[in-house]
Amino acid sequence: HLEKKAALRSQMINAMIYPAIVVLAAIGVAIFMVVKIIPKFADFLLGQGKPLPPSTQSLIDISAYIRENGLYILGGIILFIALILIFYQTKRGRLWLDYLFLRVPVIGYVLTTGSMGQTTWSLSTLLASGVTVFNSLKVTGDLIANRVFSDQMHRASGKVLEGRDMASSLQHPRIPILVTQMIAVGERTGSLDRILQEMGLYYEQLLDTAIKRLTSLIEPAMILVMGSMVGFVYYAFFQALFSLAA
């Protein structure tokens, strides 16, 4: 079980590493253009003494603003990240941010799939070992990193203690209907642990597909962003050259 949990967590981390590297590369390219390329470009054009096209002037103004206020912008970003991290340490903040992450397209699907894989594997292992449904839900709630699903597991354990079935106790807008439906089938047929194990395999395969899909979407998106930045610089540069030649 620990090996399976580690494998699922590793898959989730690997899904985020590549997008993070691409984003950092895009930021690096933007900083290089603002600090090195555009200032030289601006000095040459302004030295001609002619009015510049709006696109070129906007590019120069943005570059100058970032260079003059770069430390303030960096400080603001660091402060914002620090406040987010502090807010995430609180119970309410973690719940709010975890719920927000689940609503992000593609990334939310990856997080949900990974959490469902971990949930079904955990419940299957515990139930097959003879642990009661009540305790299995409580233990699983402690294992799940996402606070939305973790809190729902704990609430479900309380509902089971009140006499409700497991399937209805787990119903939540962010928990796929397939999970609760299959749990209901398992409860009726007396094969809940086996069905949960099969669900774990199913969500493990879905997670592999989701990670590949996320990677394939991030790469062209970031290339488009970086290409747009470079393309705008070229557009502004050639517009300025044409205006000077006129």
Residue, then its C-alpha position, 0 to 999 in steps of 0.5 A: h500500500l505504501e509503495k502504491k501511495a508513493a507511486l501515485r504521489s510521484q506521478m502527481i509530482n512529475a505531472m507538475i515538474y514539466p509545466a513548472i520548468v516551462v513557465l520558469a523558462a518563459i519568465g527567463v526569456a521575458i526578463f532577458m528581452v526586457v533587460k538586454i534586448i529591448p533597451k538597446f532597441a529603444d536607444f537606437l530608435l529614440g536616437q533617430g529623433k522621429p516619432l515611434p509607432p504606438s506598438t513600438q512606444s508601448l513596448i519601450d514604455i513597458s520595458a522601462y517600467i519593468r526595469e525601473n520598478g523591477l525590485y518592487i514587482l519582485g518584492g510584491i510577487i514574493l510577498f504575495i506567494a508568502l501570504i498564499l503559503i501562510f494562508y494555506q497553512t490555516k485549515r480554512g485557507r487550505l480547504w479554500l485553495d484545495y477546492l480552487f485547485l480542483r476547479v482549474p481545468v485539466i489540473g483539477y482533473v489530474l488532482t481529482t484522478g490522483s486523489m480518487g486513485q489513492t482513496t480507492w486503493s487505501l479503502s481497498t487495503l483497509l477493508a481487505s485487512g478487516v478494518t471496519v468501514f468507519n475506521s477505514l474512512k477515517v484513516t483514508g481521510d488522514l492519508i489524502a492530501n487534498r483537504v476537500f476529499s479528506d474532510q469528506m472522508h471524515r464526514a462520511s465516517g460520521k454518517v456511516l456511524e449513524g447507520r447510513d451506507m458508505a456510497s451515499s455518505l461519500q456523495h460530494p460534488r467533487i467526487p465522481i459519480l462513478v466512485t459512489q455508484m461502484i461502491a454502492v454495487g460493492e456494498r450490495t454484492g459483498s465485494l466492496d474491497r475487490i471493486l475498490q481495488e479495481m477502481g484503484l487500477y482504473y484511476e491509476q490508468l486514468l492518471d497516466t493518461a491525464i498526465k500525458r494530456l497535461t504535458s501535451l497541452i502545456e508544451p504548445a501553450m507555453i510555446l505559443v506564449m513565448g512565440s507571442m512575446v518574441g513576435f510582438v517584439y519583432y512586430a514593434f521593431f519592424q514597424a519602427l524600421f518602416s516608419l524610419a524608412a518612410 
